[in-house]
Amino acid sequence: MTIRLVTFDLDNTLWQVDAVIHRAEKETRNWIQPHVPKYASYMNPENVASLRARVLEEDPDARHDVSALRIHMMRLAFEQCGLTPTAADTKAREAFAVFIQWRNTITFYDGAQDTLNNLSQRYQLAALTNGNADIQKLGLDCYFSFAISAADVGSSKPGPEMFLEALRRANVSPKQTAHVGDNPIDDIEGANRVGIHSIWVNFDGKTDQVPARATVTDLPSLVGTIASLSAL
């Protein structure tokens, strides 16, 4: 059956994310230091774990909303560092604005944008992410028709909710859809469970036995791979 929709994971599929998060967190700490001087010493591993547990107890939905989780944790930490609740909330949101700016400052993998441009001429494209990358801030909204995050549906991949919402928005069946991602569980098993064609992005030549419908080792190969699935 002809492929009509191609959904993409973002982090570690279109760019390498670890260095991005590391830099974003560093820039955020640098911004916080003059505003909340006690923050750096307060945020030891024990306190971080305690804050996370408290946030998830107060707001269980934050488990699937990494932005809300980060803001809430900073707000509580700032209060522990002596700020009033109102000031802590303001500074947490200001600090998060710094974080999200850097979190969306990335370097695409080779061929990523050309591949997306090519595919967008043939299929409807959509982004599915457990994180908080923003396709508009990244300049990807010219390729993607829509994006769905875990926060949008209250559930993270490999749960079916994000995949099913993409099918609903695009008005397609699972057999008319291919999902591209790097994570064997979140992306490949998640797509498989819904009946969507799964394509594993394996840049590092891993020898893991991943039950994907197809595997690519570079992004430009997706063009031919998806065309082959469409011809089945």
Phi, psi and omega in degrees: 000140184298132175286130179244332182234133173238119178257146183235134158292162182249292183298131180065010172246316177254344176201162177275127192261336187300313180294327179296312181294319179302314181293318180299318180292323178296314180295325178293316177299320179297324179288320183293323190311309180286341182272323180224079188302332183280351187299315185300316181284331180289326188277060173276166184305322181295316180290324177299314179298319180294318179297316181298315180298320180295316180299314182292333175288318181284328184219081182303331181294340180295344177301330181251012181227090187294333177291310179299321180298314182294315180298315182297318179296317178295320180300313179296319179297318180296323176296318178295336179270006172110357180280151173292159179305319180293314180294321180297319179295316180298312182292326179296319180289323176294318178295321180295325178299323176294313180302311188290332175297313180285330179295333179258021173252101191228168172243117183293149170298156179305130175082000185299307185290322177297320179294316178298319178298315180298311183293326182292343176281344186246331186224163168279134180247147178214153179253135177233116186223141171280349184261207183230028171295144186244115185296332178288313178297331181274353181074023182262357182291350174283344179254319185269133176288327179198166177226144178231130176251166176301324180297327182295325185248359179069026181201140180264154168299143016272009176304155187281345191302315182294317179296316182294323178294323177296317178300318181296314182295322182273350181057051179229166176265163176305321183290345177265011188231142172235140178243134183247126179195166184262341188269120183300330180270297186301316185267307188285306179295323179300313178293318181301319183297332181270349181091015178273143175297126182255137178236117182272125174270109185240080184288334188264005180066034179298148181259011179302147175273096183252126187280052178275153176292328178209159178229138174234150179251359173207157186290321179303334179294343181299328184301308180289324181297315180291324176298322179294319178296324181291335183275350182291000000 
